[in-house]
Amino acid sequence: MIKEVSEAARNPTLPRLAVIIACFNYADYVEDAIRSVLDQNCKDCELIVVDDGSTDGSWDVIKRHPVSAYRIDNCGQRAACFFGMTKTQAPFVLFLDADDALCPGSLATILAKLDDRVAKLQFPLLRTDRNGLIIGEPVPKLGAFRDTGALAQSVLRNGTYVSPPTSGNVFRRDLSAILKGATYDRAVDGILLFAAPFFGDVVSLSTPLGRYRVHDRNDSGLGRPLDAQILRREIARFVNRMDHLRHVLEPLGKARELVAADETQFFLERSFYLAVAEGRRVRPTTLWRLVKKIGASDNLLKTKLVMTIFLFLTAVLPNRQARRGLSYRLDAGKRSMSGLLRALF
């Protein structure tokens, strides 16, 4: 139910891109997100802000800006973003997290790469601390390419491919409609990412066009200690997403080709981490299956070796050391082999 509405005058011509910000209790950050869009003065883009039942003054911050803004009862990021999508007819949508921001000039760069065959456009994000200072390399490392099928095969084999967090993606509108059926998920960056390669081309840019803020309230768990509850939630979310993806792929005749969730590297890796987080010994079968998956991946040989050595050490060391090493590996800051060894030993 909509409680309040504050709408700015809309451009009479249909914009090609809508940026939708769903905000829940991010009064400290949402102004940066809004200004990062408005300051680009992009006439072919519109901004829609949805306050998802905030209680911290976010709505007061949002109302200070000339944007189409809506305040709704709290329903979670996915539903709030879907609500925002119903308020635009733009053929492409970028869901910008309220604690993130876009880089200057990014909208013009994005729009120049979009055409009707593009299902998704992706770009890396600069990691910053809560104050906006850069703390590490862009995530993830992406090459510049236009994919017409290889990523779909990766999803069928592995259930995943390298993709940025929410704010580093632009989706075609018809693909975004899948969100309505993702009732198992409060986040918006699940099913869309992995269904996209089956709906059209995926354009990947190597230049960071946004900023990903790392702080203690990130839903992903970045910036937090190793957390078993978050890991259990990630595993359950992944299994549900794979079930949903299989349903989406049925009309395309691809459902039977999709790997089982518990046979993927993501599932096995998170199960490995969960055992450590809960103080349990990692099962040898889990370790072996995970190492085989890593060996069959497309990563560089050096990356495979480093990951395999790390997993074996984590599996055999006392739990306290294993937890320290794993926490270091999952940390959002700068990491090194020497730093990892110090964390382990």
C-alpha positions in Angstrom: 0.0 0.0 0.0 1.4 3.4 -1.0 1.6 5.8 1.9 2.9 8.9 0.2 3.8 10.0 -3.3 6.2 12.8 -4.4 6.6 13.0 -8.2 8.7 15.3 -10.2 7.7 16.3 -13.8 8.6 13.5 -16.2 10.4 13.9 -19.5 7.6 13.8 -22.2 9.8 11.5 -24.3 10.3 7.9 -23.3 13.7 7.4 -21.6 15.7 4.3 -22.7 17.1 3.6 -19.2 15.5 3.8 -15.8 17.6 3.8 -12.7 15.6 2.5 -9.7 16.8 3.0 -6.2 15.1 1.0 -3.5 16.0 2.4 -0.1 15.5 0.8 3.4 17.0 2.8 6.3 20.0 4.1 4.3 19.5 7.8 5.2 23.3 8.1 5.5 24.0 7.0 1.9 20.9 7.4 -0.3 21.7 11.1 -1.1 25.0 10.0 -2.7 23.2 7.4 -4.8 20.6 10.0 -6.0 23.2 12.7 -6.7 25.4 10.3 -8.6 22.5 9.9 -11.1 21.1 13.4 -11.2 24.5 15.1 -11.6 25.0 13.4 -14.9 22.1 15.3 -16.4 21.3 12.4 -18.7 18.2 13.2 -20.7 17.7 9.6 -21.9 17.5 8.3 -18.3 15.0 8.6 -15.6 15.4 8.1 -11.9 12.8 6.4 -9.6 13.4 6.1 -5.9 11.3 3.8 -3.7 11.5 4.2 0.1 10.8 0.6 1.3 9.2 1.6 4.6 12.3 3.3 6.1 12.2 4.4 9.7 15.4 6.4 9.9 14.6 9.6 8.0 15.5 8.3 4.5 12.2 9.6 3.1 13.0 13.1 4.3 16.4 12.9 2.4 14.7 11.5 -0.7 12.1 14.3 -0.8 14.7 16.9 -1.0 15.6 15.9 -4.6 13.7 16.3 -7.9 13.0 12.7 -8.5 9.9 10.5 -8.9 9.7 9.1 -5.4 7.3 6.6 -3.7 7.0 5.5 -0.1 5.6 2.0 0.4 5.2 -0.5 3.2 8.4 -2.5 3.8 8.4 -5.5 1.5 12.1 -6.2 0.7 14.4 -5.1 -2.0 13.1 -7.4 -4.8 9.4 -6.4 -4.3 10.4 -2.7 -3.9 12.4 -2.8 -7.1 9.6 -4.5 -9.0 7.2 -1.8 -7.7 9.6 0.8 -9.1 9.7 -1.0 -12.4 5.9 -0.6 -12.8 6.4 3.2 -12.6 8.5 3.3 -15.8 8.2 2.2 -19.4 11.9 2.4 -20.1 13.2 -0.6 -22.1 16.2 -1.0 -19.8 16.5 -0.9 -16.0 19.4 -0.5 -13.6 18.7 -1.3 -10.0 21.1 0.9 -8.0 21.5 -0.1 -4.3 20.9 2.9 -2.1 24.3 2.6 -0.5 26.1 2.5 -3.8 26.7 5.2 -6.5 27.4 5.5 -10.2 30.6 7.1 -11.5 30.4 10.4 -13.5 29.7 9.8 -17.2 28.6 6.2 -16.6 25.1 6.6 -18.0 26.3 7.9 -21.3 28.8 5.0 -21.6 26.0 2.5 -20.8 23.5 3.9 -23.2 25.9 3.9 -26.0 26.2 0.1 -25.6 22.5 -0.8 -25.5 20.4 -2.2 -28.3 17.4 -4.4 -28.6 19.5 -7.6 -28.6 21.1 -6.9 -25.3 19.5 -8.7 -22.4 22.1 -7.5 -19.8 25.0 -5.1 -19.6 27.5 -5.5 -16.8 30.5 -3.5 -15.4 32.9 -3.7 -12.4 32.4 -1.6 -9.3 35.0 0.2 -7.2 35.0 -1.0 -3.6 34.9 1.8 -1.1 34.6 2.0 2.7 31.6 3.6 4.4 33.1 7.0 3.8 33.6 6.5 0.1 37.3 5.9 0.1 38.5 3.2 -2.3 39.7 0.1 -0.4 40.5 -2.5 -3.1 40.5 -3.6 -6.7 37.3 -3.3 -8.7 34.8 -6.2 -8.3 34.7 -8.4 -10.3 37.6 -8.3 -12.8 35.8 -8.3 -16.1 36.9 -8.3 -19.7 35.3 -6.3 -22.4 33.2 -8.5 -24.7 29.8 -9.2 -26.1 28.6 -12.7 -25.4 26.0 -14.5 -27.5 25.9 -18.0 -25.9 29.0 -19.0 -24.0 27.7 -17.6 -20.7 24.5 -19.6 -21.1 26.6 -22.7 -21.4 28.5 -21.8 -18.2 25.2 -21.4 -16.3 24.0 -24.8 -17.6 27.3 -26.4 -16.4 27.9 -24.5 -13.2 24.8 -22.6 -12.3 26.9 -19.3 -12.3 29.2 -17.1 -14.2 31.3 -14.1 -13.1 28.9 -11.2 -12.6 28.9 -8.0 -10.6 26.8 -7.2 -7.5 23.3 -5.6 -8.2 24.5 -2.0 -9.0 26.8 -3.2 -11.8 24.1 -4.6 -14.0 21.6 -3.2 -16.5 18.7 -5.5 -17.6 16.2 -5.4 -20.5 12.7 -4.8 -19.3 11.2 -8.1 -20.4 13.9 -10.0 -18.5 13.2 -8.0 -15.4 9.6 -9.2 -15.4 11.0 -12.6 -14.0 11.4 -10.8 -10.7 7.7 -11.2 -10.0 8.0 -14.9 -9.6 11.1 -14.8 -7.3 9.0 -14.7 -4.1 11.6 -16.9 -2.3 14.1 -14.0 -2.5 14.2 -10.6 -0.9 17.2 -9.5 -3.0 17.1 -8.4 -6.6 20.4 -9.8 -7.9 19.6 -13.5 -8.1 17.5 -15.0 -10.9 18.0 -12.0 -13.3 21.8 -12.4 -13.4 21.7 -16.1 -14.4 18.6 -16.1 -16.7 20.0 -13.1 -18.7 22.3 -15.1 -21.1 19.2 -17.1 -22.3 17.3 -14.0 -23.2 19.8 -12.2 -25.4 23.4 -10.9 -25.6 25.4 -10.0 -22.5 27.6 -7.0 -22.9 30.5 -6.8 -20.5 32.6 -3.7 -19.9 36.0 -3.7 -18.2 35.9 -0.1 -16.9 34.4 0.4 -13.4 31.3 2.6 -13.8 30.0 2.4 -10.2 31.1 2.4 -6.5 30.2 -0.5 -4.2 30.2 0.6 -0.5 31.4 -2.0 2.0 30.1 -1.6 5.5 28.7 -3.6 8.4 25.2 -3.6 7.0 25.9 -5.1 3.6 23.3 -7.8 2.9 25.9 -9.9 1.2 27.9 -10.1 4.4 30.9 -8.2 3.1 32.5 -6.3 5.9 31.2 -8.7 8.5 32.9 -11.6 10.4 32.4 -15.1 9.1 28.6 -15.7 9.7 27.0 -19.2 9.6 23.5 -17.7 9.4 24.4 -15.7 6.2 26.0 -18.8 4.7 23.0 -20.9 5.4 20.8 -18.2 3.8 23.1 -18.1 0.7 22.9 -21.8 0.2 19.1 -21.9 0.6 18.7 -18.9 -1.8 20.9 -20.6 -4.4 18.9 -23.8 -4.3 15.6 -21.9 -4.7 17.1 -19.8 -7.5 18.2 -22.9 -9.4 14.7 -24.3 -9.1 13.3 -21.1 -10.4 15.8 -21.0 -13.2 14.9 -24.5 -14.2 11.3 -23.4 -14.5 12.3 -20.4 -16.6 14.3 -22.6 -18.9 11.5 -25.1 -19.5 9.9 -23.2 -22.4 13.3 -22.8 -24.0 14.0 -26.6 -23.9 17.0 -26.1 -21.6 15.7 -27.2 -18.2 17.1 -30.7 -18.4 20.6 -29.5 -19.3 20.9 -27.4 -16.1 23.2 -28.9 -13.5 21.8 -29.9 -10.1 22.3 -27.3 -7.4 24.3 -29.6 -5.1 26.7 -30.4 -7.9 27.9 -26.8 -8.4 31.1 -25.2 -7.2 29.0 -22.5 -5.4 27.0 -24.9 -3.4 30.0 -27.0 -2.5 32.2 -24.0 -1.6 29.5 -22.4 0.6 28.9 -25.8 2.3 32.7 -26.0 2.9 32.6 -22.5 4.5 29.5 -23.3 6.5 31.2 -26.4 8.1 34.1 -24.2 9.2 31.8 -21.4 10.5 29.9 -24.0 12.6 33.1 -25.6 14.0 32.6 -28.8 12.1 35.2 -30.9 10.2 34.8 -30.6 6.5 33.7 -33.9 5.0 36.5 -35.4 2.7 33.8 -36.1 0.0 32.8 -32.4 0.0 36.5 -31.3 -0.2 37.2 -33.8 -3.0 34.1 -32.8 -5.0 34.9 -29.1 -4.6 38.5 -29.6 -5.7 37.4 -31.5 -8.8 35.0 -28.6 -9.7 37.8 -26.1 -9.3 40.0 -28.2 -11.5 37.4 -28.3 -14.2 36.7 -24.5 -14.0 38.0 -21.9 -16.6 40.2 -20.2 -14.0 44.0 -19.8 -14.6 46.1 -22.8 -13.4 47.8 -20.6 -10.7 44.3 -19.6 -9.4 43.3 -23.2 -9.2 46.4 -24.3 -7.4 46.2 -21.4 -4.8 42.5 -22.2 -4.2 43.2 -25.9 -3.8 46.1 -25.4 -1.4 44.0 -23.0 0.7 41.1 -25.5 0.9 43.3 -28.3 2.0 44.9 -26.2 4.7 41.6 -24.9 5.9 40.2 -28.5 6.0 43.1 -29.9 8.2 44.0 -27.0 10.4 42.4 -26.5 13.8 39.0 -24.6 13.5 40.3 -21.4 15.1 43.0 -21.1 12.4 40.7 -22.2 9.7 38.1 -19.5 10.6 40.8 -16.8 10.6 42.0 -17.9 7.2 38.6 -18.0 5.8 37.6 -14.7 7.2 40.7 -13.2 5.6 39.9 -14.7 2.2 36.3 -13.4 2.3 37.3 -9.9 3.5 36.6 -7.1 1.1 39.9 -5.3 1.5 43.2 -5.9 -0.1 44.6 -9.4 0.3 47.9 -11.2 -0.4 49.4 -14.6 0.0 51.6 -13.4 2.8 48.5 -11.9 4.5 46.7 -15.2 4.2 49.6 -17.2 5.7 49.7 -14.8 8.6 46.0 -15.2 9.2 46.3 -19.0 9.1 49.4 -19.4 11.2 
